Every structure is written in structure tokens, then in C-alpha cells.
Amino acid sequence: MNQDVPKLFQINLSGLGCWLTLLATFMLLGTVGLGWLANGILIVIGLVIISPIIGWLGFRWWLKRNLVDDQCPVCNYEFTGFTRTDCQCPNCGEPLKVEQGHFQRLTPPGTIDVEAVEVTVKQIED
């Protein structure tokens, strides 16, 4: 065999025999009267191919509806949580709950949250 000749028109037909055998089997089943069996096999193959795609799209839709990306109200650390769950801030450890798409502090009833305001000090001279 001459190795110096470029192989411009080389065609790989190694998998063609398998597909021809499968096609011949389905045609034989159809002529014998077992076309329902061939149709059933094709339906099962179609379901095996389609169901992971539908499952992936359903999972993405569920994640889009149930994931919340917000900041901790205590330390402003941004992280992700699930709706209608209680969680803990990974930065400061504050227990939080997810309400209306935002993180809220879990506080006992009657607790009042206040924000500290920095006040500048002025020296009064006598």
C-alpha cells in the first residue's frame, strides 16, 4: 500500500452495517405481521430520547421559580436560598427566612430591629 498518496475520498462505513441490519429487521417484522412490535420499539426509543430533555426543562423551570438570590440583611453578603425555607447566612451565621423573594431575619415576637446611625462628635470650647 502506498502511504504517500493523499486519501481525499476516504469514507468510513463501519457503522453502516449495524443500521442496515436494524432496518432489515424492522422491515421483516412489518411484513410478517409484527409491525406493532416494531412500532412499540420505536416508541420506547423515542421516549428514552425525549424524557431526559423534558425532565431537564422541567427542572430548570422549577429552579427558576424556587431559587432566591439576595443579600443578607445583617452583613449584606449575597447568596442563594430556596423559597419558603429557613436558612443561615454563610458569612455571619444569622438565621434567616425567605419571604417574598428576600431574606428576612428570624426574630422572636416583640423584637424591634433598629439600625445604628453614626454621629459625628463636635468639641464645644468653653
C-alpha positions in Angstrom: 0.0 0.0 0.0 1.3 3.4 -0.9 1.4 5.7 2.1 2.3 8.9 0.1 -1.0 9.2 -1.8 -3.4 11.5 0.0 -6.7 10.0 1.0 -9.1 12.6 -0.2 -12.1 10.4 -0.8 -11.9 8.1 2.2 -15.4 7.2 3.6 -15.8 5.4 6.9 -18.7 2.9 6.6 -18.0 0.9 9.8 -21.4 1.7 11.5 -23.5 1.3 8.3 -23.8 -2.5 8.7 -25.5 -2.2 12.1 -28.0 0.4 10.8 -28.8 -1.8 7.7 -29.3 -4.8 9.9 -31.7 -2.9 12.2 -33.7 -1.5 9.2 -33.9 -5.0 7.7 -35.2 -6.4 11.0 -37.9 -3.8 11.2 -39.0 -4.4 7.6 -39.1 -8.2 8.2 -41.2 -7.7 11.3 -43.6 -5.5 9.3 -44.0 -8.0 6.5 -44.6 -10.9 8.9 -47.4 -9.0 10.7 -45.5 -7.9 13.7 -45.4 -4.2 12.8 -46.9 -3.4 16.2 -43.7 -4.7 17.8 -41.5 -2.6 15.6 -43.7 0.5 16.4 -43.6 -0.3 20.1 -39.8 -0.5 20.0 -39.6 2.8 18.1 -42.0 4.5 20.6 -39.8 3.2 23.6 -36.7 4.5 21.9 -38.4 7.9 21.3 -39.4 8.1 24.9 -35.9 7.3 26.1 -34.6 10.1 24.0 -37.3 12.7 24.8 -37.9 12.2 28.5 -34.5 13.4 29.7 -35.0 16.6 27.6 -38.4 17.2 29.2 -37.0 16.4 32.6 -34.2 18.9 32.2 -36.5 21.7 31.1 -38.9 20.9 34.0 -36.0 21.0 36.5 -34.8 24.4 35.1 -38.4 25.8 35.4 -38.6 24.6 39.0 -35.3 26.1 39.9 -36.2 29.4 38.3 -39.3 29.6 40.4 -37.8 28.4 43.7 -34.3 30.0 43.9 -33.8 33.4 45.6 -30.6 35.3 45.1 -30.5 38.2 47.7 -28.3 39.8 50.3 -28.2 39.0 54.0 -30.0 41.9 55.9 -27.3 41.9 58.6 -24.0 41.7 56.7 -25.0 42.3 53.1 -23.4 39.1 52.0 -25.0 37.9 48.7 -26.0 34.2 48.5 -28.7 31.9 47.2 -31.5 30.1 49.0 -34.8 28.3 48.4 -38.2 29.9 48.8 -40.3 29.0 51.8 -37.3 27.8 53.8 -35.3 28.8 56.8 -31.5 29.1 56.2 -28.4 30.6 57.8 -26.1 33.2 56.4 -22.8 31.6 55.4 -20.9 34.7 56.3 -22.3 35.9 59.7 -24.3 32.9 60.8 -27.6 34.8 61.2 -30.7 32.6 61.0 -32.9 33.9 58.0 -36.1 33.0 56.3 -37.1 33.7 52.7 -40.3 35.8 52.3 -41.5 37.4 49.1 -38.2 36.8 47.3 -36.0 38.4 50.0 -34.1 37.2 53.1 -35.7 38.3 56.5 -34.2 37.9 60.0 -35.8 35.2 62.2 -36.5 37.1 65.3 -38.8 36.2 68.3 -42.1 38.0 68.5 -41.8 41.5 70.0 -38.3 42.1 68.9 -37.7 45.5 67.4 -34.9 45.9 64.8 -33.0 49.1 64.9 -30.3 50.5 62.7 -27.3 52.3 64.2 -26.5 55.7 62.8 -23.0 57.1 63.1 -23.0 60.6 64.7 -20.0 62.9 64.4 -18.8 64.4 67.6 -18.1 68.2 67.9 -16.0 69.6 70.6 -17.5 72.6 72.3 -14.9 75.0 73.6 -15.7 76.9 76.9 
